[in-house]
Amino acid sequence: SYREQPGAVEWNVAKLAETLHLAGALEKKEVEASRARFRVAYEAAWLATFRAKLGLDPAAGTVREAAALAVSRADAGATAEDDALAATDRALIEDLIATMEHTGADFTATF
């Protein structure tokens, strides 16, 4: 299902990082950080994608730029929760997706 995809990709990222560690290409701390960085990048990309679909944040730039900025902010100690607008937009988007699931609305046709 759509909701399970991020977890599956996160697992794949973790396995890739573990393999790279075993091959000597990554330090242990980098393996652990890879999952956290993926979550931050995924959340930012998800939010930027839906903001663009709904016209909520036209000045945000590309999805790739949003993800890179979020990872940079997280590396500096900031979190996604630092942005109250992001939390409001996330809640709106999640409500829309729940309504779409409840009513059987087609994802592509909705956007």
Buried (B, 14 or more C-beta within 10 A) or exposed (E): EEEEEBEEEBEEBBEEBBEBBEEEEBEEEEBBBBBEBBBBBBBBBBBBBBBBEBEBBEEBEEBEEBBBBBBEBBEEEEEBEEBEEBEEBBEBBEEBBEEBEEEEEEEEEEE
